[in-house]
């Protein structure tokens, strides 16, 4: 379907809706729906935390199988994953059985990871204008916004099962539009020389033959140390942010009520949608390092604000800060990693981030399930550690930005 270069292109919109299906709904619809499920099913916080953890395990698996070249990020995988993600949303409504819920959310996580890689890996090739990539990445926030809107609009008359079915129906519509995202039907095997070349523009790159790369071009020990520090910081970022993403609506429940609490998720979605283009502009103006520092400070402040705020306006601000910062940190940290000249920095950092996302909800489930406020304090601490390690890694790597 050719599109004139001078006219508005639907291609970045297709990418955005693909990420909306994968992330905003496939992964994050669970957040605004969780308070209603907890109330209806008489769950404590622990089952929700473990089910969330299994979803993040699935996401890690989905990204790993492509990073290790076990699965090809081609058109068939992309389209099949759109179907699986959408069907997975509907399948949650079938039974509250915890084994079923955990299994379905694990499969949904795998599909989300596969879609994320299939979209983000093609963003540079499919972008015709400077802002196209920002539009596509903005789909994460748009999907979060839609998730919150569904619960906010329908939560007063629909039960938790019907909410999942409504979300599945919206996901199906988005998948139809995202279906034609340009992606090859087959990814040709790259020669060894190409495998050694990192792709800094993608969020999940194909894993190179590291032994060959390092043998041909050994990295300076200082850069290796810097990357190790940066990766550790990114692990804490993944664990800290996902606690907020999973429990923000639960924390808001006593203030807003179970259904109206989804309004905080709506605010988070709006902020997330605006984040990619905004932080790109800020980084271009003041530099990546200063922008990353500012972004982290806002994120830590938002986590603490949620704990110590019991009014709607404070929780709205906390939700906006969460949405406005987490994609910004992702974009800029990966940019710093690739600037260090580390082969396949995006894939390596994303792996650590994914592990952090698994550990965060697991810690809450094991130790903090009865005290959500304490979980947010732990999140703020983790994010502060992440900021310190990230800045240390940047200084160690002598990143001049």
C-alpha positions as CSV (number, residue, x, y, z in Angstrom):
1,X,0.0,0.0,0.0
2,X,2.2,2.9,-1.2
3,X,1.9,6.2,0.5
4,X,3.1,9.5,-0.8
5,X,6.1,10.8,1.0
6,X,4.6,14.3,1.1
7,X,1.3,13.2,2.7
8,X,0.5,11.9,6.2
9,X,1.7,8.3,6.5
10,X,-0.3,5.7,8.3
11,X,2.8,3.5,8.7
12,X,3.8,4.9,12.1
13,X,0.1,4.7,13.2
14,X,0.1,1.0,12.4
15,X,3.3,0.6,14.5
16,X,1.7,2.6,17.3
17,X,-1.4,0.4,17.3
18,X,0.8,-2.7,17.3
19,X,2.5,-1.5,20.4
20,X,-0.8,-0.6,21.9
21,X,-2.0,-4.2,21.4
22,X,1.3,-5.6,22.8
23,X,1.9,-3.2,25.7
24,X,-1.0,-0.9,26.6
25,X,-3.6,-3.7,26.5
26,X,-1.8,-7.1,26.2
27,X,0.5,-6.3,29.2
28,X,-1.0,-3.4,31.1
29,X,-4.8,-3.8,31.0
30,X,-4.3,-6.0,34.1
31,X,-3.4,-2.8,36.1
32,X,-6.7,-1.0,35.9
33,X,-8.7,-4.2,36.0
34,X,-6.9,-5.6,39.0
35,X,-8.8,-3.7,41.8
36,X,-12.1,-4.9,40.4
37,X,-10.8,-8.5,40.2
38,X,-9.5,-8.3,43.8
39,X,-12.9,-7.1,45.0
40,X,-14.9,-9.6,43.1
41,X,-12.7,-12.6,43.7
42,X,-11.7,-11.7,47.2
43,X,-8.0,-11.9,46.4
44,X,-5.2,-10.5,48.5
45,X,-2.5,-8.6,46.7
46,X,-0.3,-11.8,46.4
47,X,-2.2,-13.5,43.6
48,X,-2.2,-10.4,41.5
49,X,1.5,-9.9,42.0
50,X,2.4,-13.5,41.0
51,X,0.2,-13.4,37.9
52,X,1.8,-10.1,37.0
53,X,5.2,-11.7,37.5
54,X,4.3,-14.6,35.2
55,X,3.3,-12.1,32.5
56,X,6.7,-10.5,32.8
57,X,8.4,-13.9,32.6
58,X,6.5,-14.4,29.3
59,X,7.6,-11.1,28.0
60,X,11.2,-11.9,28.8
61,X,10.8,-15.2,27.0
62,X,9.3,-13.5,23.9
63,X,12.2,-11.0,23.6
64,X,14.9,-13.7,24.5
65,X,13.9,-16.1,21.7
66,X,14.4,-13.4,19.1
67,X,17.6,-12.1,20.7
68,X,19.0,-15.6,20.6
69,X,17.8,-16.1,17.0
70,X,15.6,-19.0,18.0
71,X,12.6,-17.3,16.4
72,X,12.6,-15.0,13.4
73,X,10.9,-11.6,13.9
74,X,9.0,-11.9,10.6
75,X,5.5,-11.1,9.3
76,X,4.1,-14.5,10.3
77,X,5.4,-14.2,13.9
78,X,4.1,-10.6,14.2
79,X,0.6,-11.4,12.9
80,X,0.3,-14.6,14.9
81,X,1.3,-12.7,18.1
82,X,-1.3,-10.1,17.4
83,X,-3.9,-12.9,17.3
84,X,-2.6,-14.6,20.4
85,X,-2.4,-11.4,22.4
86,X,-6.0,-10.5,21.5
87,X,-7.4,-14.0,22.2
88,X,-5.4,-14.0,25.5
89,X,-7.3,-11.0,26.7
90,X,-10.6,-12.7,26.1
91,X,-9.3,-16.0,27.7
92,X,-8.8,-14.3,31.0
93,X,-12.6,-14.0,31.4
94,X,-13.1,-17.8,31.2
95,X,-12.3,-18.7,34.8
96,X,-10.7,-17.1,37.9
97,X,-8.7,-20.2,38.5
98,X,-5.2,-19.0,39.4
99,X,-3.4,-21.7,37.4
100,X,-5.4,-20.7,34.3
101,X,-4.9,-17.0,34.9
102,X,-1.1,-17.5,35.4
103,X,-0.8,-19.6,32.3
104,X,-2.8,-17.3,30.0
105,X,-0.9,-14.2,31.2
106,X,2.4,-16.0,30.6
107,X,1.4,-16.8,27.0
108,X,0.2,-13.2,26.6
109,X,3.5,-11.9,27.8
110,X,5.3,-14.0,25.2
111,X,3.1,-12.5,22.5
112,X,3.7,-9.0,23.8
113,X,7.5,-9.5,23.7
114,X,7.4,-10.8,20.2
115,X,5.2,-7.9,19.0
116,X,7.4,-5.4,20.7
117,X,10.5,-6.6,19.0
118,X,8.8,-7.0,15.6
119,X,7.6,-3.4,15.7
120,X,10.6,-1.6,17.3
121,X,13.1,-3.5,15.2
122,X,11.4,-2.1,12.1
123,X,10.8,1.5,13.3
124,X,14.0,2.9,11.7
125,X,13.4,1.3,8.4
126,X,9.7,2.3,8.4
127,X,10.2,5.9,9.5
128,X,10.1,8.6,6.7
129,X,10.0,11.7,8.9
130,X,11.9,12.5,12.1
131,X,8.8,12.3,14.3
132,X,7.6,8.9,12.9
133,X,9.5,6.9,15.5
134,X,8.1,9.0,18.3
135,X,4.6,8.4,17.0
136,X,5.1,4.7,16.9
137,X,6.6,4.6,20.5
138,X,3.7,6.7,21.6
139,X,1.4,3.7,21.0
140,X,2.5,2.3,24.3
141,X,1.0,5.3,26.1
142,X,-2.1,5.3,23.8
143,X,-2.8,1.7,24.7
144,X,-2.4,2.5,28.4
145,X,-4.9,5.4,27.9
146,X,-7.4,3.1,26.2
147,X,-7.0,0.5,29.0
148,X,-7.8,3.1,31.7
149,X,-10.7,4.5,29.6
150,X,-12.3,1.1,29.2
151,X,-12.4,0.4,32.9
152,X,-13.4,4.0,33.8
153,X,-16.3,4.0,31.2
154,X,-17.5,0.5,31.6
155,X,-16.5,-0.5,35.1
156,X,-19.7,0.8,36.7
157,X,-22.0,-1.6,34.7
158,X,-19.7,-4.4,33.5
159,X,-18.1,-7.0,35.7
160,X,-14.4,-8.0,35.5
161,X,-15.1,-10.7,32.9
162,X,-16.9,-8.3,30.6
163,X,-14.2,-5.7,30.9
164,X,-11.6,-8.2,29.6
165,X,-13.9,-9.1,26.7
166,X,-14.4,-5.4,25.8
167,X,-10.6,-4.9,25.9
168,X,-10.2,-8.0,23.6
169,X,-12.7,-6.5,21.1
170,X,-10.8,-3.2,21.1
171,X,-7.5,-5.1,20.7
172,X,-9.0,-6.9,17.7
173,X,-9.9,-3.6,16.0
174,X,-6.4,-2.3,16.6
175,X,-4.8,-5.5,15.4
176,X,-6.7,-5.2,12.1
177,X,-5.2,-1.8,11.5
178,X,-1.7,-2.8,12.7
179,X,-1.8,-6.0,10.6
180,X,-0.2,-4.3,7.6
181,X,2.8,-2.9,9.6
182,X,5.6,-3.3,7.0
183,X,7.7,-6.3,8.0
184,X,9.5,-8.9,5.8
185,X,8.0,-12.3,5.5
186,X,11.5,-13.7,5.9
187,X,14.5,-12.2,7.7
188,X,17.6,-13.2,5.7
189,X,20.6,-14.5,7.7
190,X,23.1,-11.8,8.1
191,X,26.8,-12.5,7.3
192,X,29.1,-12.5,10.2
193,X,30.4,-9.1,9.4
194,X,26.9,-7.6,9.7
195,X,26.2,-9.5,12.9
196,X,29.0,-7.7,14.5
197,X,27.4,-4.3,13.8
198,X,25.0,-3.1,16.5
199,X,21.8,-1.5,15.5
200,X,21.4,1.5,17.9
201,X,17.9,2.5,16.6
202,X,16.1,-0.7,17.7
203,X,14.8,-1.7,21.1
204,X,15.5,-5.4,20.6
205,X,18.2,-6.4,18.2
206,X,19.4,-9.7,16.9
207,X,22.0,-11.3,19.1
208,X,25.5,-11.2,17.4
209,X,28.1,-13.8,17.5
210,X,29.8,-12.2,20.6
211,X,32.9,-14.4,20.5
212,X,33.7,-13.4,16.9
213,X,32.9,-9.7,17.6
214,X,35.0,-9.5,20.7
215,X,37.9,-11.4,19.1
216,X,38.0,-9.0,16.1
217,X,37.3,-5.8,18.1
218,X,38.1,-6.1,21.8
219,X,36.5,-3.5,23.9
220,X,38.4,-1.3,26.3
221,X,38.1,-2.7,29.9
222,X,36.7,0.7,31.0
223,X,33.8,0.4,28.6
224,X,33.0,-3.1,29.7
225,X,32.9,-1.9,33.3
226,X,30.7,1.0,32.4
227,X,28.3,-1.2,30.5
228,X,28.1,-3.6,33.5
229,X,27.2,-0.7,35.8
230,X,24.7,0.7,33.3
231,X,23.1,-2.7,32.9
232,X,22.8,-3.1,36.7
233,X,21.2,0.3,36.9
234,X,18.7,-0.7,34.2
235,X,17.8,-3.8,36.2
236,X,16.8,-1.7,39.1
237,X,14.9,0.7,36.8
238,X,12.9,-2.3,35.4
239,X,12.1,-3.5,38.9
240,X,11.3,-0.1,40.3
241,X,9.1,1.2,37.6
242,X,7.0,-2.0,37.2
243,X,5.9,-1.9,40.9
244,X,4.4,1.5,40.1
245,X,2.9,0.3,36.9
246,X,1.3,-2.8,38.5
247,X,0.0,-1.2,41.8
248,X,-0.7,2.4,41.0
249,X,-4.4,1.8,40.6
250,X,-4.5,-0.5,43.6
251,X,-3.0,2.4,45.7
252,X,-5.6,4.8,44.3
253,X,-8.5,2.5,45.1
254,X,-9.3,3.7,48.6
255,X,-9.2,7.3,47.4
256,X,-11.2,7.0,44.2
257,X,-13.2,3.8,44.6
258,X,-12.5,0.6,42.6
259,X,-13.8,1.8,39.2
260,X,-12.8,5.5,39.4
261,X,-9.3,4.5,40.4
262,X,-8.8,3.7,36.7
263,X,-8.7,7.4,36.1
264,X,-5.2,7.5,37.4
265,X,-4.3,5.0,34.7
266,X,-5.9,7.2,32.1
267,X,-3.7,10.1,33.2
268,X,-0.7,7.8,33.1
269,X,-1.6,6.8,29.5
270,X,-1.9,10.4,28.3
271,X,1.5,11.3,29.8
272,X,3.1,8.2,28.3
273,X,1.8,8.9,24.9
274,X,3.3,12.4,25.0
275,X,6.6,11.2,26.5
276,X,8.6,9.9,23.5
277,X,8.4,13.1,21.4
278,X,8.9,15.3,24.5
279,X,12.0,13.7,25.8
280,X,13.5,13.5,22.3
281,X,13.1,17.3,22.1
282,X,14.5,17.9,25.6
283,X,17.5,15.6,24.9
284,X,18.2,17.5,21.7
285,X,18.2,20.8,23.6
286,X,20.1,20.0,26.8
287,X,21.8,16.6,26.1
288,X,20.9,13.0,26.9
289,X,22.7,12.9,30.2
290,X,21.0,15.9,31.7
291,X,17.7,14.8,30.3
292,X,18.1,11.3,31.8
293,X,19.0,12.8,35.2
294,X,15.9,15.0,35.1
295,X,13.7,12.1,34.0
296,X,15.0,9.9,36.8
297,X,14.5,12.6,39.5
298,X,10.9,13.1,38.3
299,X,10.3,9.3,38.4
300,X,11.6,9.0,42.0
301,X,9.6,12.0,43.1
302,X,6.4,10.5,41.5
303,X,6.9,7.2,43.4
304,X,7.3,9.0,46.7
305,X,4.4,11.4,46.0
306,X,2.0,8.4,45.5
307,X,2.9,7.0,48.9
308,X,2.5,10.2,50.9
309,X,-0.5,11.6,49.0
310,X,-4.1,10.7,49.9
311,X,-5.9,13.2,47.7
312,X,-7.0,12.7,44.0
313,X,-4.8,15.6,42.7
314,X,-1.7,14.2,44.3
315,X,-2.3,10.8,42.8
316,X,-3.1,12.3,39.4
317,X,0.3,14.1,39.5
318,X,2.0,10.8,40.6
319,X,0.3,9.0,37.7
320,X,1.4,11.6,35.2
321,X,5.0,11.5,36.4
322,X,5.0,7.7,36.1
323,X,3.7,7.8,32.5
324,X,5.9,10.7,31.5
325,X,9.2,9.2,32.7
326,X,9.4,5.5,32.1
327,X,9.5,5.5,28.3
328,X,11.9,8.4,28.5
329,X,14.3,6.5,30.6
330,X,14.1,3.5,28.3
331,X,14.8,5.6,25.2
332,X,17.7,7.5,26.7
333,X,19.4,4.7,28.5
334,X,19.5,2.5,25.4
335,X,20.9,5.6,23.5
336,X,23.7,5.9,26.1
337,X,24.5,2.2,25.9
338,X,24.8,2.3,22.1
339,X,26.9,5.5,22.2
340,X,29.4,3.6,24.4
341,X,30.1,1.4,21.4
342,X,29.0,-1.8,23.0
343,X,27.9,-4.4,20.6
344,X,24.2,-5.2,20.7
345,X,23.7,-2.8,23.7
346,X,19.9,-2.6,23.1
347,X,19.4,-6.3,23.5
348,X,21.7,-6.6,26.5
349,X,20.1,-3.7,28.3
350,X,16.6,-4.9,27.5
351,X,17.4,-8.4,29.0
352,X,18.4,-6.8,32.3
353,X,15.3,-4.6,32.3
354,X,13.1,-7.6,31.7
355,X,14.7,-9.5,34.6
356,X,14.0,-6.4,36.8
357,X,10.4,-6.5,35.8
358,X,10.2,-10.1,36.9
359,X,11.9,-9.5,40.2
360,X,9.9,-6.4,41.2
361,X,6.4,-7.9,41.4
362,X,7.9,-11.1,42.9
363,X,9.4,-9.1,45.8
364,X,6.0,-7.4,46.4
365,X,4.2,-10.8,46.3
366,X,6.7,-12.4,48.7
367,X,7.3,-9.6,51.2
368,X,5.1,-6.6,50.7
369,X,1.7,-7.9,49.4
370,X,-0.1,-6.6,52.5
371,X,1.5,-3.1,52.4
372,X,1.2,-1.4,49.0
373,X,2.6,1.9,50.4
374,X,5.8,0.0,51.5
375,X,6.0,-1.4,48.0
376,X,6.0,2.1,46.5
377,X,8.8,3.1,48.9
378,X,10.8,0.1,47.8
379,X,10.1,1.3,44.2
380,X,11.5,4.7,44.9
381,X,14.6,3.3,46.5
382,X,15.1,1.0,43.5
383,X,14.7,3.9,41.1
384,X,17.2,6.1,43.1
385,X,19.7,3.2,43.0
386,X,19.1,2.9,39.3
387,X,19.7,6.6,38.8
388,X,23.0,6.5,40.8
389,X,24.2,3.5,38.9
390,X,23.2,4.9,35.5
391,X,25.0,8.1,36.1
392,X,28.0,6.2,37.4
393,X,28.0,4.1,34.3
394,X,27.9,7.2,32.1
395,X,30.8,8.8,33.9
396,X,32.8,5.6,33.8
397,X,32.2,5.2,30.1
398,X,33.2,8.9,29.4
399,X,30.0,9.4,27.5
400,X,30.2,12.9,26.1
401,X,26.6,14.0,25.9
